[in-house]
Amino acid sequence: MTDKNILDALYRKAIGGSIKEVTEEYGGEDGENLLKRKVTDKYVPPDVSALKTYIELAGEDDILTMSDEELAREKERLLKELKESEKS
């Protein structure tokens, strides 16, 4: 996994959002026949720990000096950015 992939994964976890969860059930004599497949939407809430790590690794402001209010503003900024990207 490259550094960019890690940062992208952290970013997605930091902002949360909706994901598709797939559950498959196999059976039959050899156990390789797909019997059931269920796809559901699952909401994953934003993760502040992932946000802190993302900011640290991305070379942004030193997270240790950010107040709770600054972290909350950054979270809101990222959520707004996510909503705008979903509209496109």
C-alpha positions in Angstrom: 0.0 0.0 0.0 1.4 3.4 -1.0 1.4 6.5 1.2 -1.3 8.0 -1.0 -3.5 5.0 -0.5 -3.0 5.2 3.2 -3.9 8.9 3.2 -6.9 8.3 1.0 -8.2 5.5 3.4 -7.6 7.7 6.4 -9.5 10.6 4.7 -12.5 8.4 3.9 -12.6 7.1 7.5 -12.2 10.6 8.9 -15.2 12.0 7.0 -17.4 9.0 7.3 -20.2 8.4 4.9 -22.3 5.6 3.4 -20.8 2.3 2.2 -22.3 -0.7 0.5 -22.0 -3.9 2.5 -22.2 -7.2 0.6 -23.1 -10.5 2.3 -22.9 -13.7 0.3 -24.0 -17.2 1.3 -22.6 -20.2 -0.5 -23.7 -23.8 -0.4 -24.2 -26.9 -2.5 -22.1 -30.1 -2.6 -18.8 -28.3 -3.2 -19.8 -25.1 -1.3 -19.0 -23.0 -4.3 -22.6 -22.2 -5.4 -23.8 -18.7 -4.6 -27.2 -19.1 -2.8 -27.9 -15.7 -1.5 -26.4 -12.2 -2.0 -27.5 -9.2 0.0 -26.3 -5.6 -0.6 -27.2 -3.0 2.1 -26.2 0.6 2.6 -24.5 1.2 5.9 -23.7 4.6 7.5 -20.2 5.0 9.0 -19.9 8.0 11.2 -16.9 10.4 11.0 -13.9 9.3 13.0 -12.0 12.0 14.9 -9.0 9.7 15.6 -8.6 9.1 11.8 -8.9 12.9 11.2 -6.1 13.6 13.7 -3.9 11.0 12.1 -4.7 12.2 8.6 -3.8 15.8 9.5 -0.5 14.7 11.1 0.5 12.5 8.1 -0.6 15.0 5.5 1.7 17.6 7.0 -1.0 19.9 8.1 -1.0 21.8 11.3 0.4 20.1 14.3 -2.6 18.2 15.7 -1.3 18.3 19.3 -1.7 22.1 19.3 -5.3 22.1 18.0 -8.1 22.9 20.4 -11.3 20.9 20.5 -13.0 23.8 18.7 -10.4 23.7 15.9 -10.8 20.0 15.5 -14.6 20.4 15.3 -14.2 23.1 12.6 -11.9 20.9 10.6 -14.4 18.0 10.9 -17.2 20.3 9.6 -15.0 21.5 6.8 -14.3 17.9 5.7 -17.9 17.0 5.9 -18.9 20.0 3.8 -16.2 19.0 1.3 -17.6 15.5 1.2 -21.2 16.7 0.5 -19.9 18.9 -2.3 -18.0 16.1 -3.9 -21.1 13.8 -3.7 -23.1 16.4 -5.6 -20.7 16.4 -8.5 
